[in-house]
Every structure is written in structure tokens, then in C-alpha cells.
């Protein structure tokens, strides 16, 4: 069964928790390494989600399927 993708908000919450735990400094080394790896994965996923959102905001698709940069949309 495929694992459901986390929302951006869920990933950010988990990333904040990882950072909080690492900043406390009282985590055993092995656990700190695993937390760091998890944090890097979460960070990468969040970054990719933000890049996709940015692309959607930069380009709109009109009724004919033509991509139109946001700054040239009529009515601005």
C-alpha cells in the first residue's frame, strides 16, 4: 500500500520538531544523526513543494491552454 504524501504543513511541523530536538543538544549521537537525516528529507520535500507552488503562481493557463506569465494577464 502506497504511503500518502504529507501536506506541506505537516512536513513543516515535523521539521520544526526535529530542529527543536537537535537544538536541545541532549540527544544521543545516533539519534541526532537520524534526526538530521529526517530533517534534511523534510526540508527537501518542503522546498520542492514551495518551488511547485511558485511555478503555479508565475504561470497561469488561459481557456485555450496557453500559458500566460502573471504580469501579462489582462485586467492588471
Phi, psi and omega per residue, in radians:
X1 nan 2.262 -3.103
X2 -1.246 2.486 3.125
X3 -1.398 2.298 -3.139
X4 -1.220 2.367 3.133
X5 -1.164 2.461 3.104
X6 -1.326 2.672 3.035
X7 -1.303 2.839 3.097
X8 -1.015 -0.751 -3.111
X9 -1.103 -0.717 3.106
X10 -1.107 -0.752 3.133
X11 -1.105 -0.724 3.133
X12 -1.128 -0.714 3.110
X13 -1.074 -0.766 3.123
X14 -1.149 -0.700 3.115
X15 -1.096 -0.740 3.101
X16 -1.074 -0.665 3.118
X17 -1.170 -0.729 3.103
X18 -1.053 -0.811 3.140
X19 -1.067 -0.775 3.140
X20 -1.031 -0.802 -3.137
X21 -1.113 -0.739 -3.139
X22 -1.193 -0.626 -3.141
X23 -1.202 -0.457 3.116
X24 -1.113 -0.569 3.057
X25 1.364 0.048 -3.121
X26 -1.873 0.450 3.128
X27 -1.662 2.346 3.079
X28 -0.994 2.632 -3.047
X29 -0.926 -0.836 -3.103
X30 -1.070 -0.722 3.110
X31 -1.192 -0.665 3.113
X32 -1.084 -0.696 3.115
X33 -1.116 -0.779 3.126
X34 -1.136 -0.703 3.080
X35 -1.086 -0.733 3.134
X36 -1.070 -0.803 3.121
X37 -1.055 -0.778 3.130
X38 -1.090 -0.736 3.114
X39 -1.084 -0.706 3.129
X40 -1.146 -0.691 3.101
X41 -1.126 -0.806 3.113
X42 -1.076 -0.737 3.130
X43 -1.070 -0.763 3.130
X44 -1.088 -0.785 3.135
X45 -1.089 -0.752 3.121
X46 -1.116 -0.745 3.137
X47 -1.070 -0.777 3.134
X48 -1.114 -0.707 3.112
X49 -1.095 -0.745 3.122
X50 -1.148 -0.660 3.107
X51 -1.115 -0.742 3.116
X52 -1.097 -0.751 3.125
X53 -1.098 -0.722 3.125
X54 -1.075 -0.753 3.124
X55 -1.072 -0.684 3.126
X56 -1.149 -0.602 3.138
X57 -1.325 -0.554 -3.113
X58 -1.271 -0.603 -3.056
X59 -2.153 2.255 3.038
X60 -1.903 2.669 3.095
X61 -1.940 2.207 -3.132
X62 -1.434 -3.094 -3.084
X63 -1.056 -0.494 -3.119
X64 -1.542 0.054 3.133
X65 1.482 0.153 3.131
X66 -1.454 2.339 3.081
X67 -1.390 2.340 -3.101
X68 -2.250 2.122 3.049
X69 -0.990 2.493 -3.065
X70 -0.969 -0.682 -3.067
X71 -1.245 -0.111 3.119
X72 -1.963 0.170 3.121
X73 -1.221 2.363 -3.136
X74 -1.097 2.541 3.086
X75 1.681 0.061 3.116
X76 -1.570 nan nan
